[in-house]
């Protein structure tokens, strides 16, 4: 496989190797990809937690009788337009 890096990224990878933390630039790239995977997993969990919190707020509002009845597609479209701002 061949990859191209910007001059800045190539320099940063070489700096990591020269620091002794990695044996070669391939190890630097592999570690960066592992970090990306971990970060993506973490962001997925954060997103799920936010959605769960928002769903709980909505469910609590419905339990208190604060829901609204949407009787037409036009009314639903209007609601979504109001939400979008």
KOLMAR-64573 format. One record per residue: x, y, z of N, C-alpha, C in turn; residue number from 0. Coordinates in steps of 0.2 Angstrom, whole numbers. Example, Ala and Ser with C-alpha at 12.3 -4.5 7.8 and 13.67 -1.06 7.14 Angstrom:
// KOLMAR-64573
site n_u=66	n_v=-28	n_w=39	ca_u=62	ca_v=-22	ca_w=39	c_u=66	c_v=-16	c_w=39	minu=0
site n_u=64	n_v=-11	n_w=35	ca_u=68	ca_v=-5	ca_w=36	c_u=64	c_v=0	c_w=39	minu=1
// end
This chain:
// KOLMAR-64573
site n_u=4	n_v=-6	n_w=0	ca_u=0	ca_v=0	ca_w=0	c_u=4	c_v=6	c_w=0	minu=0
site n_u=2	n_v=11	n_w=-4	ca_u=6	ca_v=17	ca_w=-4	c_u=1	c_v=23	c_w=-1	minu=1
site n_u=4	n_v=27	n_w=3	ca_u=0	ca_v=33	ca_w=5	c_u=4	c_v=39	c_w=4	minu=2
site n_u=0	n_v=45	n_w=3	ca_u=4	ca_v=51	ca_w=3	c_u=2	c_v=55	c_w=9	minu=3
site n_u=6	n_v=59	n_w=12	ca_u=5	ca_v=63	ca_w=17	c_u=7	c_v=70	c_w=15	minu=4
site n_u=4	n_v=75	n_w=18	ca_u=7	ca_v=82	ca_w=17	c_u=14	c_v=82	c_w=20	minu=5
site n_u=17	n_v=88	n_w=19	ca_u=24	ca_v=89	ca_w=21	c_u=24	c_v=89	c_w=29	minu=6
site n_u=19	n_v=93	n_w=31	ca_u=18	ca_v=93	ca_w=39	c_u=17	c_v=87	c_w=42	minu=7
site n_u=12	n_v=83	n_w=39	ca_u=11	ca_v=76	ca_w=42	c_u=17	c_v=71	c_w=42	minu=8
site n_u=20	n_v=71	n_w=36	ca_u=26	ca_v=67	ca_w=36	c_u=31	c_v=69	c_w=41	minu=9
site n_u=32	n_v=76	n_w=42	ca_u=37	ca_v=78	ca_w=47	c_u=35	c_v=76	c_w=54	minu=10
site n_u=28	n_v=76	n_w=55	ca_u=26	ca_v=74	ca_w=62	c_u=27	c_v=67	c_w=63	minu=11
site n_u=26	n_v=63	n_w=58	ca_u=27	ca_v=55	ca_w=58	c_u=34	c_v=54	c_w=60	minu=12
site n_u=39	n_v=57	n_w=56	ca_u=46	ca_v=56	ca_w=57	c_u=48	c_v=58	c_w=64	minu=13
site n_u=45	n_v=64	n_w=66	ca_u=47	ca_v=66	ca_w=73	c_u=45	c_v=61	c_w=78	minu=14
site n_u=39	n_v=57	n_w=77	ca_u=37	ca_v=52	ca_w=82	c_u=42	c_v=46	c_w=82	minu=15
site n_u=45	n_v=44	n_w=76	ca_u=50	ca_v=39	ca_w=75	c_u=56	c_v=41	c_w=78	minu=16
site n_u=58	n_v=47	n_w=77	ca_u=65	ca_v=50	ca_w=80	c_u=64	c_v=50	c_w=87	minu=17
site n_u=58	n_v=51	n_w=90	ca_u=58	ca_v=52	ca_w=97	c_u=59	c_v=45	c_w=101	minu=18
site n_u=59	n_v=40	n_w=97	ca_u=60	ca_v=33	ca_w=99	c_u=54	c_v=29	c_w=101	minu=19
site n_u=48	n_v=33	n_w=101	ca_u=41	ca_v=30	ca_w=102	c_u=39	c_v=24	c_w=97	minu=20
site n_u=42	n_v=25	n_w=91	ca_u=40	ca_v=20	ca_w=86	c_u=46	c_v=18	c_w=82	minu=21
site n_u=46	n_v=12	n_w=79	ca_u=52	ca_v=10	ca_w=75	c_u=52	c_v=13	c_w=68	minu=22
site n_u=46	n_v=14	n_w=66	ca_u=45	ca_v=17	ca_w=59	c_u=39	c_v=20	c_w=58	minu=23
site n_u=38	n_v=24	n_w=52	ca_u=32	ca_v=28	ca_w=51	c_u=26	c_v=23	c_w=50	minu=24
site n_u=26	n_v=17	n_w=48	ca_u=21	ca_v=12	ca_w=48	c_u=18	c_v=11	c_w=54	minu=25
site n_u=22	n_v=11	n_w=60	ca_u=19	ca_v=10	ca_w=66	c_u=15	c_v=16	c_w=68	minu=26
site n_u=18	n_v=22	n_w=66	ca_u=14	ca_v=29	ca_w=68	c_u=8	c_v=29	c_w=65	minu=27
site n_u=7	n_v=27	n_w=59	ca_u=1	ca_v=27	ca_w=55	c_u=-4	c_v=22	c_w=58	minu=28
site n_u=-1	n_v=16	n_w=60	ca_u=-6	ca_v=11	ca_w=63	c_u=-9	c_v=13	c_w=69	minu=29
site n_u=-4	n_v=16	n_w=73	ca_u=-7	ca_v=19	ca_w=80	c_u=-12	c_v=25	c_w=79	minu=30
site n_u=-11	n_v=29	n_w=74	ca_u=-16	ca_v=34	ca_w=72	c_u=-22	c_v=31	c_w=70	minu=31
site n_u=-22	n_v=26	n_w=66	ca_u=-28	ca_v=23	ca_w=64	c_u=-32	c_v=19	c_w=70	minu=32
site n_u=-28	n_v=16	n_w=75	ca_u=-31	ca_v=13	ca_w=81	c_u=-34	c_v=19	c_w=85	minu=33
site n_u=-31	n_v=24	n_w=86	ca_u=-34	ca_v=30	ca_w=89	c_u=-40	c_v=32	c_w=86	minu=34
site n_u=-40	n_v=33	n_w=79	ca_u=-46	ca_v=35	ca_w=76	c_u=-52	c_v=30	c_w=78	minu=35
site n_u=-51	n_v=24	n_w=77	ca_u=-56	ca_v=19	ca_w=79	c_u=-59	c_v=20	c_w=86	minu=36
site n_u=-54	n_v=21	n_w=91	ca_u=-56	ca_v=22	ca_w=98	c_u=-60	c_v=28	c_w=98	minu=37
site n_u=-58	n_v=34	n_w=95	ca_u=-62	ca_v=40	ca_w=95	c_u=-69	c_v=39	c_w=92	minu=38
site n_u=-69	n_v=36	n_w=86	ca_u=-76	ca_v=35	ca_w=83	c_u=-80	c_v=31	c_w=88	minu=39
site n_u=-78	n_v=26	n_w=91	ca_u=-82	ca_v=22	ca_w=96	c_u=-84	c_v=26	c_w=102	minu=40
site n_u=-80	n_v=30	n_w=104	ca_u=-81	ca_v=35	ca_w=110	c_u=-87	c_v=40	c_w=107	minu=41
site n_u=-86	n_v=43	n_w=101	ca_u=-91	ca_v=48	ca_w=99	c_u=-98	c_v=44	c_w=98	minu=42
site n_u=-98	n_v=38	n_w=96	ca_u=-104	ca_v=34	ca_w=95	c_u=-107	c_v=34	c_w=102	minu=43
site n_u=-104	n_v=32	n_w=107	ca_u=-107	ca_v=31	ca_w=113	c_u=-109	c_v=38	c_w=116	minu=44
site n_u=-106	n_v=43	n_w=115	ca_u=-108	ca_v=50	ca_w=117	c_u=-114	c_v=52	c_w=113	minu=45
site n_u=-115	n_v=50	n_w=107	ca_u=-121	ca_v=52	ca_w=103	c_u=-127	c_v=48	c_w=106	minu=46
site n_u=-125	n_v=42	n_w=107	ca_u=-131	ca_v=37	ca_w=110	c_u=-133	c_v=40	c_w=116	minu=47
site n_u=-129	n_v=42	n_w=121	ca_u=-130	ca_v=45	ca_w=127	c_u=-135	c_v=51	c_w=127	minu=48
site n_u=-133	n_v=55	n_w=122	ca_u=-137	ca_v=62	ca_w=121	c_u=-144	c_v=60	c_w=118	minu=49
site n_u=-144	n_v=55	n_w=114	ca_u=-151	ca_v=53	ca_w=111	c_u=-155	c_v=50	c_w=116	minu=50
site n_u=-152	n_v=46	n_w=121	ca_u=-156	ca_v=43	ca_w=126	c_u=-158	c_v=48	c_w=131	minu=51
site n_u=-154	n_v=53	n_w=132	ca_u=-156	ca_v=59	ca_w=137	c_u=-162	c_v=63	c_w=134	minu=52
site n_u=-162	n_v=64	n_w=127	ca_u=-167	ca_v=68	ca_w=124	c_u=-173	c_v=64	c_w=123	minu=53
site n_u=-173	n_v=57	n_w=122	ca_u=-179	ca_v=53	ca_w=122	c_u=-182	c_v=53	c_w=129	minu=54
site n_u=-178	n_v=53	n_w=134	ca_u=-181	ca_v=53	ca_w=141	c_u=-185	c_v=59	c_w=143	minu=55
site n_u=-182	n_v=65	n_w=140	ca_u=-185	ca_v=71	ca_w=141	c_u=-192	c_v=71	c_w=138	minu=56
site n_u=-192	n_v=68	n_w=132	ca_u=-198	ca_v=68	ca_w=128	c_u=-203	c_v=63	c_w=131	minu=57
site n_u=-201	n_v=57	n_w=133	ca_u=-205	ca_v=53	ca_w=137	c_u=-208	c_v=56	c_w=143	minu=58
site n_u=-204	n_v=59	n_w=147	ca_u=-206	ca_v=62	ca_w=153	c_u=-212	c_v=68	c_w=151	minu=59
site n_u=-211	n_v=71	n_w=146	ca_u=-216	ca_v=76	ca_w=144	c_u=-222	c_v=73	c_w=142	minu=60
site n_u=-222	n_v=68	n_w=139	ca_u=-228	ca_v=64	ca_w=137	c_u=-231	c_v=61	c_w=143	minu=61
site n_u=-228	n_v=59	n_w=148	ca_u=-230	ca_v=56	ca_w=154	c_u=-234	c_v=62	c_w=158	minu=62
site n_u=-232	n_v=68	n_w=157	ca_u=-235	ca_v=74	ca_w=161	c_u=-241	c_v=76	c_w=156	minu=63
site n_u=-242	n_v=73	n_w=151	ca_u=-248	ca_v=76	ca_w=146	c_u=-246	c_v=82	c_w=142	minu=64
site n_u=-239	n_v=83	n_w=141	ca_u=-237	ca_v=89	ca_w=138	c_u=-236	c_v=88	c_w=130	minu=65
site n_u=-238	n_v=82	n_w=128	ca_u=-238	ca_v=80	ca_w=121	c_u=-243	c_v=84	c_w=117	minu=66
site n_u=-241	n_v=84	n_w=110	ca_u=-246	ca_v=87	ca_w=105	c_u=-248	c_v=82	c_w=100	minu=67
site n_u=-254	n_v=83	n_w=98	ca_u=-257	ca_v=79	ca_w=93	c_u=-256	c_v=82	c_w=86	minu=68
site n_u=-253	n_v=78	n_w=81	ca_u=-252	ca_v=80	ca_w=74	c_u=-257	c_v=77	c_w=70	minu=69
site n_u=-261	n_v=81	n_w=67	ca_u=-267	ca_v=78	ca_w=63	c_u=-266	c_v=78	c_w=56	minu=70
site n_u=-260	n_v=81	n_w=53	ca_u=-260	ca_v=81	ca_w=46	c_u=-252	c_v=81	c_w=44	minu=71
site n_u=-251	n_v=80	n_w=38	ca_u=-244	ca_v=80	ca_w=36	c_u=-242	c_v=88	c_w=36	minu=72
site n_u=-246	n_v=92	n_w=34	ca_u=-245	ca_v=99	ca_w=34	c_u=-243	c_v=101	c_w=41	minu=73
site n_u=-246	n_v=99	n_w=46	ca_u=-245	ca_v=101	ca_w=53	c_u=-238	c_v=98	c_w=55	minu=74
site n_u=-237	n_v=92	n_w=53	ca_u=-230	ca_v=89	ca_w=54	c_u=-224	c_v=93	c_w=51	minu=75
site n_u=-225	n_v=95	n_w=45	ca_u=-220	ca_v=99	ca_w=41	c_u=-219	c_v=105	c_w=44	minu=76
site n_u=-225	n_v=108	n_w=47	ca_u=-224	ca_v=115	ca_w=50	c_u=-220	c_v=114	c_w=57	minu=77
site n_u=-221	n_v=109	n_w=60	ca_u=-218	ca_v=108	ca_w=66	c_u=-210	c_v=107	c_w=65	minu=78
site n_u=-209	n_v=103	n_w=60	ca_u=-202	ca_v=102	ca_w=58	c_u=-198	c_v=108	c_w=56	minu=79
site n_u=-202	n_v=112	n_w=52	ca_u=-199	ca_v=119	ca_w=50	c_u=-198	c_v=123	c_w=56	minu=80
site n_u=-202	n_v=123	n_w=61	ca_u=-202	ca_v=127	ca_w=67	c_u=-195	c_v=125	c_w=71	minu=81
site n_u=-194	n_v=118	n_w=71	ca_u=-188	ca_v=116	ca_w=75	c_u=-182	c_v=118	c_w=71	minu=82
site n_u=-182	n_v=117	n_w=64	ca_u=-176	ca_v=119	ca_w=61	c_u=-174	c_v=126	c_w=61	minu=83
site n_u=-179	n_v=130	n_w=62	ca_u=-178	ca_v=138	ca_w=63	c_u=-178	c_v=141	c_w=57	minu=84
// end
